[in-house]
Every structure is written in C-alpha cells, then in structure tokens.
Amino acid sequence: MADRAVSEVLSFALVFSLIVASIILVSVSGLGALQNARDAEQMENAERAFDVLSDNIADLHKQGAPSRATEVSLGEASLRTGENTTISVQVHDGTAPKDVGTWEIRPIIYAGNQEREIVYEAGAVYRTNRDGGVQKRTPPILVSDDRVLITVVGTTASGQQSLGGSTVLVRTSHRNSNVSFADTGGNIEHVNVSVDSDPRREELWQSYFESEGFTCAANGWCNFTAPAGGIDRTYVVYHDIAVEIDQ
C-alpha cells in the first residue's frame, strides 16, 4: 500500500509539472506571436498614415494648398524629424558642371520597435529596418530622353522634434517654391544628383536613380546623360515645406 501511494504522488507530480511546463511554453510563444502581430499591424497603420502625409504634402507643392495636418497613431512608437539630409544638384553643358543648389532637409520618421522605421524624405517614402529597406513611394522626379524635372521637396523644421503618445499631428505648411534652374534650349547634356542620408536610405535613393537611367558612382553622385545631344528641357525646382509635430 505504501509503494502504491508513493507511485500515485510521483505520477501526480509528473503530470502537474507537464501541465505547468505546457502552459508556460504556450504563454511565452503566444505572447511573442501576439507582440509580433501587434508590431506588424502598427507598422501597416503607420505606412497608411504616411501615404496620407505624402498626399497632403503633395497638395502643398503641386496644388498650392497653404497648409495640411496629418494625424498619425503611434501606440508605443515615436514620431520625429530626423537629422539633416543633404541634397545637391549639378547640371553640365558638356564643358563644365554648374552647381544648381544644395539643400538641407529634415526627414519625417516614424520609429517603431526593433529599428523599424517609416520615413518621408524629399517626397519619397521608405520602410526600413536594421537590415535594409524598400522604397514605398517614389519622389516627384521625372526623367525621359528629352526632359528632366528634379523636384526637391524640402521639409524643414526649426530643430529636431520628437513626440510619443497615442496620437500626434504633423502640421505642414508651404512657405515658398523656387525654380532653381531652367533650360529649354537643349544646352544641358548631364544632370548630377547626390543624396547624403542615412546609409540604408542612401542605397535606396541610388537604386531609384539607377532605375530611372542614372549611373551612380561610389562617391554618391548619380549622373543622367542625354542619349543623343542635349536634354530638350531641364528644370530643378525646390519647395520649402515647414514641418511641426504637435501632440
């Protein structure tokens, strides 16, 4: 009888331990899966919000709207204006390059968990993580055999701003637009563009320019050359867009 009692107690302990271990395993793996699903959903929501942000800023520099406000839900993420990105443009008439302009702009960055970010930069939208990224929306740049239009959407702020919380407003206003260069006589043979940004986004910028027919060098400059003769029409336009992040 004593041996049987010991056997029953041992069996109960083993079964109870197995149940507890199963509960812990399911809880840990289940919580991890729920966390990943929540993070993925937040990033998808942020991407949709940046689609709206991109459209609203396009209203400023394309349609002449004076201002727009875009609501972004953050959850546990944050929204900030990043360190300056430098964009430079040169044109070349076959004899000597000419500096058209160099602009410092501030990207708008949604920073989620595990270094995941959604970034609005100079009219383009990027989704990046610690391993790289992808361009979700292309910048307002038009390139063809006979026409080049380089549009620089310069989002600027008085300094770096950063806010967390449930919801924030990104207020944007159109300060001015300037045609920095225009040639309609076919005098320009080359257009050079450089984007000095976060290394992950810099690679994506170069990939974009190469897809548009530019040739990018190791020094960061990307060159477009007219297939035959000069480019019929060459324009470089800069739009100054003020950005403010409010709670």
N, C-alpha and C positions, 0 to 999 in steps of 0.2 A: 504493500500500500504506500509506503514512504517513497519507494522508487517511482511509482506512478505519479505522485504529487509533484516530485521534482521534474518529471518529464513534462507534465502539464504546464508548470510555471515556466520552464525553458521554452516550450512551444509558444506560449503567450508572449513572452519577451521577444522572441524572434519575429513573430507576426506583427507585434506592435512596432518594432524597430523598422520593419519593412514598410509599414504604412506611413510612419513618420518620414522615412527617407524618400518615399514616393511623393509625399505632399511637398517636402522641401524642394525636390527636383522640379516638380511641376510649377511650383511658385516661382522659383528662380528663373527658369526658362520662359515661363509665361509672362512674367514681369518684363523680362528683356525683350520679348516679342512685342508686347504692348508698347514699350518705350520706343522701339524702332518704328512701329506703325504710327505712333503719335508724331515722332520727329519727321517721318516721311510726309505725313499729312500737313504738318506745319510748313514744310518747305514747298509743297504744292500750293498751299494757300498764299505763301509769300510770292511765289512765281506769278500767280494770277494777279496779285496786287501790283507787282512790278510791270505787268502788261498794261494795267490801267495807268500806272505812273508814267510809263513810256508814252502812251497815247496822250495823256494830259500835257506832258512837256512838248510833244509834237504840236498840240494845239497852240502853244505859245509861239514857237518859231516858224510854223507853217501857216497857221490860220490867223495869227496876230492877236490871240487872246491875251488879256493883260495878266491874268493870274489863274492858278488852279490849286486845288487842295486834294490830296490823295490820302485816304485812310488805310493804314497798314496794321493788321492784327499781329501782335508779337508773341504772345504766350511767354515762354521762358527765353526768347531770343532778344536781341537788341537791334536798334537801327542807328546808323551813324553816317557822318560824312567822313570819307577816308583821307589818307594823306594825298598830297597833290600828285596828279598825273600830268606829265608834260607832253604836249602835242606840238610838233613842229612841221612846217610845210615849206618846201622849196619848189620853184619852177626853173626850168632850164631851156634856153632858146637855142641850144646847140653850141654856144660859145662859152657861156659862163652861167653858173647857178645863181639864183636870186632868192634870198630869204624873204618869204612872204609873211611869216609870223610864227611866234612861239607863245603858247598859251598854257597857263597853269589852271587846271580844273580839279574839282573835288568829286570823286565818285560817290554815289549813294549806296550804302552797303547794309544789307540785312544779314546779321551774323547769327547763325544757328549753332547747334551742338556739333562737336567733332569737326570744327573748322569748315563747316558747310556754309556757303555764302551765296546770296543772290546780289548781283551788282549791276547798277545802272551807271554806265560810263560813256560819256560823249555820244549819246544816242543809241548805244548798243546795250544789250542786257546779257549778262553772263551768269552761269551757275557753276560754282567751283567747289572743290573740296581739297584735302591735303595732297591728293594725287594728280590733280589737274582740273579740267573743267570743259564746258561746252558753251558755245555761243547760242543763246536762245532767240535773240533778235539782232538783226544786222543794223549798223549805223546808217544814217541818211547820206550815203555816198553813192554817186552814180558814175560809172565808168563804161565807156564804149570806145570803139575805134576812133570816133571823131569828136567825142565830148567827155570832159572830166569835170565833175562837180564835187569838190571836197567841202562838206558841211561839218563844222566843228560845233557841237552843242556844249557850250562851256558852263556847266553847273558850278556855281561858286558860292562860298559862304564866308562869313567873317572869320571863322576859325573852325576847328574840328568840333562837331556836335555829336553827342551820343545820348540816346534815351532808351530805357527799357520800360516794362509795364505791359498792360494788356493791349492798349491801342494807342497809336500815335498818328499825327497828321504831318504829312510832308507838304509844306507850302512852297510853291514855286511861282516866280513872277518874272516877266520878260522885261529886262532893263534896256537892252538895245541890240540891234543887229548891224553888222558891218560887212560890206563886200571888200575883203582884204585884197583881192586880186581878180582882174577880169581881162581876158584876151579873146577877141573874136576874129582875129586876123590870121589864125593858124601859125603863129610865131613860136609857140611852145612845143618842144619835142619831148620833154621829160617832166614828170611830176614826182617829187620825192616826199614821202610822209614818214615820220617817226613818232612812235607812241612809247614813252618811257613810263611804265606802270608796274604793278605787281607782276612778278615773273610768270605766274600762271596765266594772267590775262594778257600779258605781252605776247606770249606764244600764240594765244588765240587771235589776237589782232593780226599777227603776221600770217597766220593761216588764212584769215579772212582776206587780207590784201592779196595773197598769192592766188586765192580762188577767183579774184577779180582781175587777174592778169598782171599783177605787180611781181617783181623779183626782189626778194628780201635778202639783205646781207647780214653778216654776223654782227655788224655794228649797230643794228636796229633800224637802219633806213630801208624803206621799201620803195622801189623805183618802178614807175609806169612809163613805158616808151611807146610813142605812136608807131603803129605798124608800118606806115609809109608817110613820109613828110611830117608836117606838124599836126597837132591836135586842133581841130577847127574852132572849138570853144573850150576855154579853160576858166573855171571860176573857183575861188576859195572864199567861203562865207563863214563868219564867226557870229554865233548867237550867245549873248551873255544872259544866263538864266540864274537868278538869285534863288538860293535854297535855304529854308528854315524848317527845322524839325520841332514840332510842338507836342506837348502831352495832350 
